[in-house]
Amino acid sequence: MQFDPHPSRQRPSFDWLKIVRSNLPLILFLLLAMGGMFSVYFFYSPTTAVSPQEIIAEADLEGGLWAPIYKDVAGEPATQRIAQSPGPIRIGIISGHRGFDSGAVCADGLTEAKVNAGIAEQVTAVLRQEGITVDLLDEFDPRIDNYAATGLLSIHADSCDDINALATGYKIVASTNTPSFLLSDCISQAYAVTGLHYHENSITHDMTNYHAFREVALGTQAAIIETGFMRLDRELLTTNTAPVVQGIVDGLHCFLDTVSVRQAEAGGDGDGNG
């Protein structure tokens, strides 16, 4: 006979029914949650299963694995003050110093403003005879503010001072506010008909920072030309102006023709900037 040292201790027995009753709310919640998850799974699952191999095979037929991504992307910041469409062909010609001051003055009273006006008026007349819309503008013409056109050229002449034998030639500067190198390059090449060389060393801050460059509408190509020196190039600028006018007009033709080709290639959406 074995001796039990703990006669009063009994092995516990579990009352499962009692446990279920005491935790009934929790059990019901878990059952409802599981039922909801299964319902959502079966509701949104495809009716026919597609294997990964089938997905890869179909993607390979279309040129590779890809998936369209749709995302709102902010547009480029608006920098133009006018619509980008270039509109009808229009050229602006500024007669340098006109309506403002005389510009450079020679000892005999010849003024730069008069020289500029003679050339600007002839260029305008030729272009208009060809059916091109041209605006002849004063130096600080109010129309220059936000002026929208295919191109704008300001016509000036250089000093009448007796500097030295090298004070002869022309120079042209393009706006960098709106890339305008197409306009300046075309005119510079055509202006070779005058026989004048490019006088690069006398380009001034007033030319590179010309006021109209900041005033015209962005998208309007603009340039300023000094057609020659009023002392050594005087005859060409006053009595024999045909080559000067021809050089400017031919340069504008080159510019307009190139703009037209670029617009045609772009379906009419190009701005001709170069």
C-alpha positions as CSV (number, residue, x, y, z in Angstrom):
1,M,0.0,0.0,0.0
2,Q,1.4,3.4,-1.1
3,F,1.1,6.5,1.1
4,D,-0.3,9.6,-0.4
5,P,1.3,12.7,1.2
6,H,-1.4,15.0,-0.1
7,P,-4.7,13.3,0.4
8,S,-6.7,16.5,-0.1
9,R,-5.3,17.5,-3.6
10,Q,-7.3,16.5,-6.6
11,R,-6.4,16.7,-10.3
12,P,-8.3,19.7,-12.0
13,S,-10.9,19.0,-14.6
14,F,-11.8,21.6,-17.3
15,D,-15.4,22.6,-17.8
16,W,-15.4,23.5,-21.6
17,L,-19.0,24.6,-21.6
18,K,-18.3,27.1,-18.9
19,I,-15.4,28.6,-20.8
20,V,-17.4,28.9,-23.9
21,R,-20.2,30.7,-22.1
22,S,-17.9,33.1,-20.4
23,N,-16.2,34.1,-23.7
24,L,-19.2,33.9,-26.0
25,P,-19.0,37.6,-27.2
26,L,-15.4,37.2,-28.2
27,I,-16.0,34.0,-30.0
28,L,-18.9,35.5,-31.9
29,F,-16.8,38.5,-32.9
30,L,-14.0,36.3,-34.2
31,L,-16.5,34.1,-36.2
32,L,-18.1,37.2,-37.8
33,A,-14.7,38.7,-38.6
34,M,-13.6,35.5,-40.3
35,G,-16.8,35.3,-42.3
36,G,-16.4,38.9,-43.5
37,M,-12.8,38.3,-44.6
38,F,-13.8,35.2,-46.6
39,S,-16.7,37.1,-48.2
40,V,-14.5,39.9,-49.3
41,Y,-11.8,37.5,-50.6
42,F,-14.3,35.5,-52.7
43,F,-16.2,38.6,-53.9
44,Y,-13.1,40.3,-55.4
45,S,-11.2,37.3,-56.6
46,P,-11.2,36.6,-60.3
47,T,-13.5,33.9,-61.5
48,T,-10.7,32.2,-63.4
49,A,-7.3,31.8,-62.1
50,V,-4.4,33.0,-64.2
51,S,-1.0,31.5,-63.7
52,P,2.2,33.5,-63.4
53,Q,3.5,31.8,-66.6
54,E,0.4,33.0,-68.5
55,I,1.0,36.6,-67.3
56,I,4.7,36.5,-68.4
57,A,3.8,35.0,-71.8
58,E,1.2,37.6,-72.5
59,A,3.6,40.4,-71.4
60,D,6.3,39.1,-73.7
61,L,4.0,39.3,-76.7
62,E,3.4,43.0,-76.0
63,G,7.1,43.9,-75.7
64,G,7.9,43.3,-72.0
65,L,6.5,43.5,-68.6
66,W,4.8,46.8,-67.9
67,A,1.9,48.3,-66.0
68,P,0.3,51.7,-66.6
69,I,0.8,54.2,-63.9
70,Y,-1.5,57.2,-63.7
71,K,-0.2,60.1,-61.7
72,D,-1.1,63.8,-61.6
73,V,1.9,65.8,-62.7
74,A,2.1,69.5,-62.3
75,G,2.5,71.3,-65.6
76,E,5.5,73.5,-66.4
77,P,5.4,76.9,-64.8
78,A,3.9,79.5,-67.1
79,T,6.6,81.8,-68.3
80,Q,5.0,83.3,-71.3
81,R,2.8,86.4,-71.3
82,I,1.0,85.3,-74.4
83,A,-0.2,82.0,-75.9
84,Q,2.5,79.9,-77.4
85,S,0.9,79.8,-80.8
86,P,3.0,82.2,-83.0
87,G,0.0,83.4,-84.9
88,P,0.2,85.1,-88.3
89,I,3.6,86.4,-89.6
90,R,4.3,89.8,-88.1
91,I,7.6,91.8,-88.0
92,G,8.3,94.7,-85.7
93,I,10.9,97.3,-86.9
94,I,12.2,99.8,-84.3
95,S,13.6,103.0,-85.8
96,G,16.3,103.6,-83.2
97,H,16.0,106.8,-81.1
98,R,12.9,107.9,-83.0
99,G,10.5,109.8,-80.8
100,F,13.0,109.9,-78.0
101,D,16.3,111.7,-78.8
102,S,18.8,112.3,-81.6
103,G,21.2,109.5,-80.8
104,A,24.7,110.0,-82.0
105,V,25.3,113.4,-83.7
106,C,27.9,114.3,-86.4
107,A,29.8,117.6,-86.5
108,D,27.7,118.7,-89.4
109,G,24.4,118.0,-87.6
110,L,23.6,114.6,-89.1
111,T,21.8,112.6,-86.4
112,E,21.7,108.9,-85.8
113,A,17.9,109.1,-85.5
114,K,17.7,110.4,-89.0
115,V,20.0,107.7,-90.4
116,N,18.0,105.0,-88.6
117,A,14.7,106.3,-89.8
118,G,15.8,106.3,-93.4
119,I,16.8,102.7,-93.3
120,A,13.9,101.5,-91.1
121,E,11.3,103.2,-93.4
122,Q,12.8,101.6,-96.5
123,V,12.9,98.1,-94.9
124,T,9.3,98.5,-93.8
125,A,8.2,99.6,-97.2
126,V,9.8,96.7,-99.0
127,L,8.4,94.1,-96.6
128,R,4.9,95.6,-96.8
129,Q,5.1,95.5,-100.6
130,E,5.7,91.8,-100.3
131,G,2.6,91.4,-98.2
132,I,4.3,91.0,-94.9
133,T,2.6,92.7,-91.9
134,V,5.1,95.2,-90.4
135,D,4.9,97.5,-87.4
136,L,7.2,100.6,-87.6
137,L,7.9,101.5,-84.0
138,D,9.5,104.4,-82.1
139,E,12.4,103.7,-79.7
140,F,10.1,103.7,-76.6
141,D,6.8,103.0,-78.5
142,P,4.1,101.9,-76.0
143,R,3.3,99.0,-78.3
144,I,6.6,97.4,-77.5
145,D,5.4,96.5,-74.1
146,N,4.3,92.8,-74.4
147,Y,4.7,93.1,-78.1
148,A,3.8,89.8,-79.8
149,A,5.2,89.1,-83.2
150,T,7.3,86.6,-85.2
151,G,10.4,88.8,-84.8
152,L,11.5,92.3,-83.8
153,L,14.5,94.2,-85.1
154,S,15.8,97.5,-83.8
155,I,17.8,99.5,-86.3
156,H,20.6,101.7,-85.0
157,A,23.9,103.2,-86.3
158,D,27.2,103.7,-84.6
159,S,29.3,106.7,-83.6
160,C,30.3,109.5,-85.9
161,D,33.5,110.2,-83.9
162,D,36.9,110.1,-85.5
163,I,38.1,107.1,-83.6
164,N,40.5,105.4,-85.9
165,A,40.7,103.6,-89.2
166,L,39.1,100.5,-87.7
167,A,35.9,102.3,-86.8
168,T,33.9,100.7,-89.6
169,G,31.6,97.7,-89.8
170,Y,28.3,96.4,-88.3
171,K,27.3,94.4,-85.2
172,I,24.1,92.6,-84.2
173,V,23.0,91.2,-80.9
174,A,20.2,88.7,-80.2
175,S,18.0,88.7,-77.2
176,T,18.6,85.9,-74.7
177,N,15.3,86.5,-72.9
178,T,13.7,84.6,-75.8
179,P,16.3,82.6,-77.7
180,S,16.7,84.7,-80.9
181,F,19.8,83.5,-82.5
182,L,18.0,82.4,-85.6
183,L,16.9,86.0,-86.3
184,S,20.4,87.5,-85.6
185,D,22.3,84.7,-87.5
186,C,20.1,85.1,-90.6
187,I,20.5,88.9,-90.7
188,S,24.2,88.7,-90.0
189,Q,24.8,86.3,-92.9
190,A,22.7,88.3,-95.4
191,Y,24.3,91.6,-94.3
192,A,27.5,90.5,-95.9
193,V,26.1,92.0,-99.1
194,T,27.1,95.4,-97.7
195,G,30.8,94.5,-97.7
196,L,31.1,95.5,-94.1
197,H,32.8,93.2,-91.6
198,Y,31.4,92.2,-88.2
199,H,32.8,94.7,-85.6
200,E,32.6,92.4,-82.6
201,N,34.9,94.4,-80.3
202,S,32.6,97.4,-80.0
203,I,29.5,95.6,-78.8
204,T,28.2,97.6,-75.7
205,H,26.2,96.8,-72.6
206,D,23.4,98.9,-74.1
207,M,23.1,96.4,-76.9
208,T,23.3,93.2,-74.9
209,N,20.9,94.7,-72.3
210,Y,18.7,96.5,-74.8
211,H,15.4,97.6,-73.2
212,A,13.1,96.0,-75.8
213,F,14.5,92.6,-75.0
214,R,12.9,92.8,-71.6
215,E,9.6,94.3,-72.8
216,V,8.4,92.2,-75.7
217,A,6.3,89.1,-75.1
218,L,8.3,86.0,-74.4
219,G,8.2,84.0,-77.6
220,T,9.0,87.0,-79.8
221,Q,12.5,86.8,-81.2
222,A,14.3,90.1,-81.0
223,A,17.6,91.6,-82.1
224,I,19.4,94.9,-82.4
225,I,21.7,95.9,-85.3
226,E,24.0,98.8,-85.7
227,T,24.2,99.1,-89.4
228,G,27.6,100.8,-89.6
229,F,29.7,103.7,-88.3
230,M,28.3,107.2,-89.2
231,R,31.7,108.5,-90.2
232,L,33.6,105.9,-92.2
233,D,30.4,104.1,-93.4
234,R,28.4,107.3,-93.9
235,E,27.9,106.9,-97.7
236,L,26.5,103.4,-97.2
237,L,24.1,104.6,-94.5
238,T,22.9,107.7,-96.2
239,T,23.2,107.9,-100.0
240,N,23.8,104.3,-101.0
241,T,21.5,102.5,-98.7
242,A,20.3,99.8,-101.1
243,P,22.8,97.1,-99.9
244,V,21.9,97.9,-96.2
245,V,18.2,97.5,-96.9
246,Q,18.8,94.4,-99.0
247,G,20.9,92.8,-96.3
248,I,18.3,93.4,-93.7
249,V,15.3,92.3,-95.9
250,D,17.1,89.2,-97.1
251,G,18.0,88.3,-93.5
252,L,14.4,88.7,-92.5
253,H,13.3,86.5,-95.4
254,C,15.8,83.8,-94.2
255,F,14.4,84.1,-90.7
256,L,10.7,83.9,-91.8
257,D,11.3,81.0,-94.2
258,T,13.0,79.0,-91.5
259,V,10.3,79.7,-89.0
260,S,7.7,78.6,-91.5
261,V,9.5,75.4,-92.2
262,R,9.8,74.6,-88.5
263,Q,6.2,75.4,-87.8
264,A,5.2,73.1,-90.7
265,E,7.4,70.3,-89.3
266,A,5.9,70.8,-85.8
267,G,2.4,70.8,-87.1
268,G,2.0,74.6,-86.5
269,D,3.1,74.4,-82.8
270,G,6.7,75.6,-83.3
271,D,7.8,79.1,-82.2
272,G,10.8,79.3,-84.5
273,N,13.3,79.8,-81.7
274,G,16.8,78.8,-82.5
